[in-house]
């Protein structure tokens, strides 16, 4: 059951086998379809229509329509992943077919495109029925045939409900093993309020932030987080009990790392221009838990080297010099 509201009006959608029951301020209507799949497609299309007409969901995103039959293993286990894929194939499930196509040594793009177009609701759930302008803000990174990373970037001028889009992408059937989430500032600030109460955040072990910074509430909303990558950003505030690696792409300097990170042992710095804030880098490297550091930069200021040599007594430091961008 999904409930939506707009002002004083309300709509309630229920999927019952081959039928959709829609209750609203004006009464109840029942629509009977050919089979359950047709009803599921119609259900998701109706949800997309409501969202496009500025209705807001006021019930949890996860309901009876969202599949919850998670397999009892991690996708990190390649053998188990193959067994699960074969199990799906034996049952004619298009998820197994797509996983096999995408995991192939030479993926057949035509076959992949055709399958995703014709079996979108089984592969991507409600995400497949969202408005095109919404879906264009999302890209998927694949691993072993399944979605591993969800990249969401806001397009200026496009009206979306960020929580609805993020949930739809995270709960797509092919995204049930997704481990990484990449967002820009527009979507970053919605993580605590939009998806933090949902169990899907327990799968996210990696977060990439495109510009902005990693705020306290964002980190706290992702309890399983292990890796943090900051692209075109330079500050972290709040700390996290499980993060073991942080990667920073630095452009202008002024970077800082605040908060407690008791398991943090690796720092990766990608410096686009000559380092202008050496003190900030050294302060991060001097954290007692750090054991490994990599620095990629167009040049290294001489003032860094004595401190770096001192730190090499207790950690591995690798420096790569590359031409300026």
Phi, psi and omega in degrees: 000135176232135181242140181227153179222151173210104186064232179271357181272157177215153176223139178232125180249135178227130176262118181237092180061248181264013186231155173240130177248123181242116176254143181212183178302334187257005179133194183234138179228144180240135179237121181261131181248175184295316180207182183295322180298315179298322179292321179296317178298314180297323179299308181295324178296321179293321176300315180298321178298316180296315180297319179294338179262018174069030168278151181241132178291131176237026171232161180303144179298319181283116179223198183295341183277336181278122181297139180231015182274065180295135177291149185277049176201169179263148180291344177298337178275104185298320180295315179296323178297317179295320179297316180295318178300315180295323178299318178293318180299319180299332181263007179071021181281124182297341176296320178295321179295315180294318179300319179293318180296316184284336180272354182296152180300321176234086183303137178271100187297324180296316180294321179297312181299318180295317180294316181294329181284321186271337182237035185302320184292325178287329184272323187234002176059218182297337179302324182295338184259358179292159178305145183303320181297332176286309185297331180292347178273000183240136172233150181245138170256136188248149176210129180055030177092353183239158177293126180251329182226139176244119182250121182236118181232125185284134175266123181303135178091349180267122180276122178223164167257103190302319180296321180296316181293317181296316178298315182300320179289316182292331183259010173299137181308323179283353181256014185292346177251010183301131182247338185243143176232125178242126183220157173264178184304326181300315182273333179301315185288348179267351183303309183299319185273334187263320185236350183302323180288354187265148181293345181297335179291342179288348179268342187279110179256349180226137180231126173248127179248126181262104184066178184076216180201170182266101182279163183303314185291328179294313180297319182294335182283350183240084188295334184268004186303133178237330182230141182228124178240128182246110181257124182058035177217166189211021177213149176227134181225121173129325181077171180200138184287341187245349183294125181249344182219136175231132178241127182240130170260116190250132180248306186247358180087190180080017185283152179208153182230102182255160178095169182267130176229078188297337181256003182292118180233351181226137175235133174240125178248128171244107185259119183278331180230173180307136184297122181249359181222060184301326182299318179299319179295315181297319179299321176295317183293335182278359174302137188296338183274348185290130180235348183212132180223136170237140179230123175243118187208158177289337176195160177241125179295139182301330183294341179283328194298317179300319180291322179296317179298324178294318180291336180295347178292337182233004181209165175266125180235124180242127183242127177242121178263128179229161179297152177298151177294000000 
